[in-house]
Amino acid sequence: MHYRLFRPDDFPQLYAIEEICFQPPLRFPRRYMRHIIESPASATWIAEEEDTLTGFAIVEWSGDPPRRQAYIQTLEVTPAHRRRGIASELLRRLETSAQQAGAREIWLHVDTENDSALRLYRAHGYQQQGRAEHYYARHRPADIYAKPLAPATPQHFT
């Protein structure tokens, strides 16, 4: 598996993964997804195998240091490539990008019924901070998870 930052020509494959992983009304609209990815205050990581995208993840940050926070917009892996550590590696890279941007905390919303995502975040040190009722379409709740981030140290990805 190869991991790298997003390139504009990745968008068709990236959005195809969004369409596989989420059905309306839970799916991000194309325009909104492009807006997030193109923001200078975000990082989008790609997982690929033999020139085929197998997953991606997006983090955004806001606020000024030292109060800057990062928010995980999404982390998605195709069903055929799950349970291979791809989500863990994408999450690690999101955290590093957030740290390098000066974020001191990273947080997210997760569907209360998404057991595999809940296990992933807990395994990586995220702790539940609250709950947002009616967060998702069809009035589904989300748990709010967060994790403190240490100050950035230089990272070299291969």
C-alpha positions in Angstrom: 0.0 0.0 0.0 1.3 3.5 -0.9 0.2 6.6 1.0 0.5 10.2 -0.4 -1.2 13.5 -0.4 -4.1 14.2 -2.8 -3.6 15.4 -6.4 -6.4 17.0 -8.3 -6.6 14.1 -10.8 -7.5 11.9 -7.9 -10.9 13.4 -7.4 -12.9 11.0 -9.7 -11.6 7.9 -7.8 -11.9 9.7 -4.5 -15.5 10.6 -5.0 -16.2 7.0 -6.3 -15.1 5.8 -2.8 -17.5 8.4 -1.2 -20.3 6.9 -3.3 -19.4 3.4 -2.2 -19.1 4.2 1.5 -22.0 6.6 1.9 -25.5 6.6 0.5 -27.6 9.8 0.3 -28.4 11.7 2.4 -25.2 10.9 4.3 -22.9 11.4 1.3 -21.0 14.7 0.9 -22.0 16.6 -2.2 -19.2 16.8 -4.9 -19.0 20.6 -4.6 -18.6 20.5 -0.8 -16.0 17.7 -1.0 -14.0 19.7 -3.5 -14.3 22.8 -1.3 -12.9 21.0 1.7 -10.0 19.3 -0.2 -9.0 22.6 -1.9 -8.9 24.6 1.4 -5.4 25.7 2.3 -6.3 24.7 5.9 -6.8 21.0 5.1 -4.9 17.9 4.2 -6.2 15.0 2.2 -4.3 11.7 2.4 -4.7 9.0 -0.2 -4.1 5.2 0.1 -3.5 3.5 -3.2 -2.5 0.1 -4.5 -1.3 -0.3 -8.1 -2.7 3.1 -9.1 -6.1 2.4 -7.7 -7.3 4.4 -4.7 -8.3 2.2 -1.8 -9.1 4.9 0.7 -8.7 8.5 1.7 -9.0 10.8 4.7 -9.5 14.6 5.1 -8.6 16.8 8.0 -9.2 20.5 8.4 -7.8 22.9 11.0 -9.0 26.2 12.3 -8.1 28.8 14.9 -4.7 30.3 15.7 -2.0 28.6 17.5 -1.8 27.7 20.4 -5.6 27.1 20.3 -5.7 25.7 16.8 -7.9 22.6 16.5 -8.2 20.0 13.8 -11.4 18.3 12.6 -11.5 15.0 10.8 -14.0 15.5 8.0 -14.0 11.9 6.8 -11.9 8.7 6.7 -13.0 6.1 4.2 -11.7 2.8 3.0 -13.3 0.7 0.3 -15.0 -2.5 1.6 -12.6 -4.8 -0.3 -9.6 -3.2 1.5 -10.8 -3.0 5.0 -9.2 -4.7 8.0 -5.7 -4.3 6.5 -4.6 -1.3 8.7 -5.3 1.3 6.0 -7.6 3.3 8.2 -5.1 3.3 11.0 -2.3 4.6 8.7 -4.5 7.3 7.2 -5.5 8.4 10.7 -1.9 8.6 11.7 -1.1 10.7 8.7 -4.1 13.0 9.5 -2.8 13.5 13.0 0.7 14.3 11.8 -0.7 16.9 9.2 -2.7 18.5 12.0 0.3 18.6 14.3 2.5 20.2 11.6 -0.3 22.8 11.1 0.0 23.6 14.8 -3.2 21.9 16.0 -3.1 20.9 19.6 -6.3 18.8 19.5 -8.1 16.7 16.9 -11.7 15.8 17.0 -14.5 14.3 15.0 -18.1 13.2 14.9 -18.8 9.4 14.4 -22.1 7.7 13.9 -23.1 6.0 17.2 -23.8 2.8 15.2 -20.5 2.6 13.4 -18.8 0.1 15.6 -15.7 -0.4 13.4 -15.0 3.4 13.4 -15.6 3.6 17.1 -13.1 0.8 17.7 -10.6 2.5 15.4 -10.7 5.8 17.2 -10.7 4.3 20.7 -7.7 2.2 19.7 -5.8 5.3 18.7 -6.5 7.2 22.0 -9.6 9.2 21.1 -12.0 9.7 24.0 -15.7 10.5 23.9 -16.3 14.1 24.7 -20.0 14.3 24.1 -22.9 13.5 21.8 -24.8 15.4 19.1 -28.4 14.3 18.9 -29.9 14.4 15.4 -26.5 15.1 13.8 -26.9 12.9 10.8 -29.8 12.6 8.4 -32.8 10.6 9.6 -32.1 12.1 13.1 -29.2 9.7 13.9 -26.9 10.8 16.7 -23.2 11.2 16.6 -20.6 10.7 19.3 -18.0 13.4 19.5 -14.4 12.1 20.1 -11.2 14.0 20.6 -7.5 13.5 21.2 -4.8 15.9 22.3 -1.9 16.4 20.0 1.6 16.9 21.0 3.6 19.7 19.4 4.8 18.9 16.0 8.1 17.0 15.3 9.5 16.6 11.9 8.1 13.5 10.1 9.3 11.8 7.0 6.8 9.7 5.1 7.8 7.0 2.6 
